[in-house]
């Protein structure tokens, strides 16, 4: 190949060898392809197109699955030897620390929103209420799974006790923990809200919840992924729409990180 | 020399015979290298839709894997349990652990392009870490894959493509025949002339493997990872031995797709990329000249 100087010309100098050209072309091509993918990924149109998949999945799963189907329950022999914690591991606020220092004796769950009788339920009352115990698998969105035993009060019982309005569409869980100053919250629809395995758990593996696992109360919604299992639940609110709640997408991860509201897959 | 012969022919043969062109091809003179209409529209359409969805699934899947780059067998599996595969890093050294063995993979896996992820930015969608975005891509294109594969499967059965072109012929089912085909492939001698109208046995096995093993198993193991589908269809997790096992099998299927793509592209390049691409884009394919005829003409 000739290597004569092309200074002064607008055209680039020929590459010293065809091999280098080809490699550069390949690398350049791969780079362009990636830049293309990332550009598509950043475009609002693409985002809304891709979210069609999410909506289809949600609709299809509700269509083909029995809405009352129970999540698989396991035997004690199948439980994870160590159940790792997920999400925030300690709210660490002054108020929470004070509650924890007193073994949550002063803690109370607020139940409000579209209900006829707003409630405040103490931990003692929670412990005395009818409960369900289940050994289920926790599936983190990241890909790991852990099996543990959860025991708590069915959410449906609490919603009925509070006289929830028939117009309420979602249950919102407001939590004591926050990430970077943004409070954690989650929400589910009434299909999961009244599902028999949806419980507000006070116990895990036979003992009261530890701080790391969401003491004194966490949600178990067994047919969805780990980030829906809100920890440190302080307040349960029945609403007709998620629009007015924080970012409007129904949860911390949904508002701030683009995760799917329906975490059934 | 094999290489010289291959270089001389510059093309190869992978194909299926179409009933419509079988007669026309039969009349053509082998030396004239007839252009035949070989690949029907549904096959071409599915090939490209499937290629796109498989690439997006692989690339977004690798980003999803980056969120927890460990695989397990059994009904549970998390950080404190025992993985059979780990792709991770210590400092700036990447490594892959399989069973008790560890392989240094810095620059490729575990740590590459300056970032500590199992799969490097070059091969993931998106290129910077985002489990949420990768999941949006993965589950959108999962529908493309599922729907197009279902339609194509129905087409295969109804049109006879499966029975006529993909199924191994009785004479191809013997080990001697397969061994002969393996040896021919190893020598890079692909069928020519009339023999190039049909898929060769190894090619059929590869395509059947994708259609009847990889695609169904990757879809079923993908569904097994869904907690909602798990509740509705408990047999899914039982079938694969638990959700972590299904995740492992899902990953192995992905590796199977990657291997298929490498071999498939290599075969296209060796067989004559222009002719092969024309065939899978327009349907028209030039039958490679008979080896004997070519050698006679030299």
Interface residues (C-beta under 8 A of the other chain):
Chain A: X30 X34 X37 X38 X41 X47 X49 X50 X51 X52 X53 X54 X56 X57 X61 X64 X65 X66 X69 X70 X71 X72 X74 X78 X79 X80 X81 X82 X83 X84 X137 X139 X140 X141 X142 X143 X144 X145 X146 X147 X222 X223 X224 X225 X253 X257 X258 X259 X260 X263 X264 X265
Chain B: X59 X64 X65 X67 X68 X70 X75 X76 X77 X78 X79 X80 X81 X121 X122 X125 X126 X127 X128 X130 X131 X132 X133 X135 X136 X137 X139 X140 X141 X142 X143 X223 X225 X226 X227 X228 X229 X230 X231 X232 X233 X234 X237 X242 X243 X244 X247
